[in-house]
């Protein structure tokens, strides 16, 4: 595959975001990163802006995340420095080549031209939340309630612009809710993907995310830049209710990606990495959802390729 | 109301314990759950016993020497199955070409310790 066959490339930023928790944002981020790195040769940077750190833990393993924390190589360290008024570069804090897929890290291919991309992560730990609060306090301006978000967006955007040649895609794994970091990540992204469950509460949350978050607070709502993704889909029961959910989301003006990720126990099998140096083949990792994960990568690549230039 | 003849509390208890003992004899996974629930050191021996015990349960109970002696009696395929079934290694890692049982036991010790640390049990 040549660069010209990958029109979606080019330092794009996508936020995986929704107000609601438990919809599969971190898992979706990992699936997109894995499928694009493996099947599309993408160099992906996952920026974990969620203090839960689930995406970081999935990618680095628990011990890898502990090591990153002890070495002060996490997003918290960057935010804390920014809160203290010290400009710190992001690049040294990034953990490189963290993909858990055998295919992507296969050392036997090391001498060949690059057949796969790679995944790096800017990790999060729970302390990120406190650093963010410090940043909010340091940036607070009573006459401009958006001052913290704007300052964070400027700093983040400037740092990521400096990494344009290193990474082809930046994926923000946002927390539930609307933290300053989440707002900055969404505001500086080219597009947003919102994982959604097939249940009424998800519709309400998505509506609040669109109206309160994207329209009212950030003023970035653009249906061409926003996609939904049904996750943890059950194939059984409540057919009428699920149809109503789909119709309600359509009325919101949110286009859903054609791929859905079904609920399976096997899909969660390799969420927990056995060790930072443990790797697993793609087919084994994703089991019965492997085709859907590959499709997800393809549809996300198409979505990114079709994103209008940002003004 | 049941037509069955009433029995004494002792006889009822004995009947219940006999049923538990029968099940424990036939079902190694159930037996191991009971043994682990006792919370006292028990040396698990034999392939049937070990297959259903999570290595993390043993790594938190025994020292390295005992752990490796317990698993050292198993052959390569059995060790690979335990590593993979308990998600301590991928099939490729657990059954890599040339990997011998001592290396598999070493891998199991390392990974089980990591998992126990992750779960806050060490």
Interface residues (C-beta under 8 A of the other chain):
Chain A: X62 X63 X102 X269 X270 X272 X274 X275 X278 X279 X280 X281 X284
Chain B: X87 X88 X89 X90 X91 X92 X93 X110 X111 X114 X115 X117 X118
